[in-house]
Amino acid sequence: MDLIRVVGVELITTAGVMVLTALLMLVLSWRIRAGRQIHLRPLKPFSALEGRLGQATEDASQMHISMGRASLTSKASATSVAAIAVLDRLAKDGTANGTPPVVTVGEGTLLLVSQERLRRAHQDVTRATRLPSGQAHFIAHETMPFTYAGGVASLMQQERVASAVMVGRFGPEIAVISDAATRKGIDQVIGTDNPTAMALSSVASDNTVLGEELFAAGAYLEGKPDQLAALLTQDILRYAVAAVILGAAIFRLIAG
Amino acid sequence: MILKRYLPLSIAISFGLLTLIGLLAPLAPISSLLLNWAGLLLAVALILGVLNLFSVHLKRLFSGRDVYSGILVLSMLAVFALALLDGGSSTSAGDGVRTAFTWIIFPLEAALASLLAFFLLFAGFRLVRRQPGRWSLLFLLTAALMLASSALAFSQLLPDQVSVLLDQFQHVVNDIIVVSGMRGILIGVALGTVVLSIRVLVGLDRPYSQ
């Protein structure tokens, strides 16, 4: 009986939070479509991404995108979904400009998705249905982070890469990749949700997307109303959580 | 066209909701069935990944005469041969694949991991040269103080009062500043994950199609 009650409470709470969040997103999306102006605070890494695209077109160099090693079936899949939004934009623009990006992944499901996204971008530009080989690389299994880092670093040394975008789930191995990029003078944009990787990449690059900013990639790069609504919802939830934490702290302080 | 657009969407939404219910309610058969399917898909994706790695490097070997690609292809074939010789057994004493992993792959991984401190050190120096400002100074000061206080506390050369002060400094940096910052970041990541998951569940974000 107790188990049923506990499960029932969990189910109702989760469903309630989900429904409320979905409704909030729906209302905000509707208001944005109706003409409400949204001002996004400038985030340097996303502005840098736009610049890198232009640079790749000018000097006919390639952009390297590392998608990390979080499976789409794992708990960290949201990070990979956010990374896919970045890949989408860079693949579309890069292919249209004649400099399609090279993608490296450290997990099997990410390979399939990135190949499909690159193929779609290629098809939109050339009408060809087959993706030229060598654009998406599987480097190593997710359980071997440093092997993955070594493979990505090696590829950066061999290819004519002008800028590197590393978005997705990385761990401490990001330092190896970042060091290789720095030694070759490659500009870097790094986005991850892992605190250790964030700390390491903040030291290595000025263009680091920190934590939740990674989930704002779609809104910044594409700016569709539903993406902007999701970003606003995320902000509102953050303020609500901050208020609850602050309230609880004040309550404990007063209550002794 | 409609089928192509809505079939993956409906499958993704139904399985997303099923997984959610399986996580919240004690429905072991559903959870285990979905996990088995996901495991199978992961295994297939891994095989495709390995084939991709093999084909890319085989092409490089023949078109670009890339020595490293040649070594990689040979290594892959050697490990595959070892696996065949093992006869699919992963527990026997003469397990060739396990030996290769124990004596080659894991030490190589560990060697790269052990270089992290140097990578970080060089990155720190580069940061100070690139941005010689107050944040770089703060970074350097904190790093130097943390390292010095750990070393001095370990050596037991300092008087007790100074050691207590250093301990307090370490406590403030580690347990208050760093932990609260990390918690803040993780809460932000969790909120981002919740919003993105709902977007996937209602079909606004479609990582499986465009």
Interface residues (C-beta under 8 A of the other chain):
Chain A: L3 V7 E10 L11 T14 V17 M18 T21 A22 M25 S71 L72 T73 A78 T79 S80 V81 A82 I84 A85 D88 V105 E107 G108 T109 L111 L112 V113 R117 R120 S133 G134 A136 H137 F138 I139 H141 M144 P145 F146 T147 A149 G150 S154 Q158 P172 E173 A175 V176 S178 D179 T182 D193 P195 M198 L200 V203 A204 D206 L210 G211 E212 L214 F215 A216 G218 D226 A230 T233 Q234 L237 R238 V241
Chain B: L20 L24 A25 P26 A38 L41 L42 V44 A45 L46 I47 L48 G49 V50 N52 L53 S55 V56 K59 D66 Y68 I105 L108 E109 L112 A113 L115 L116 F119 L120 F122 A123 G124 R126 L127 R130 Q131 F139 M182 I185 L186 I187 G188 V189 L191 G192 T193 V194 V195 L196 S197 I198 R199 V200 L201 V202 L204 D205 P207 Y208 Q210
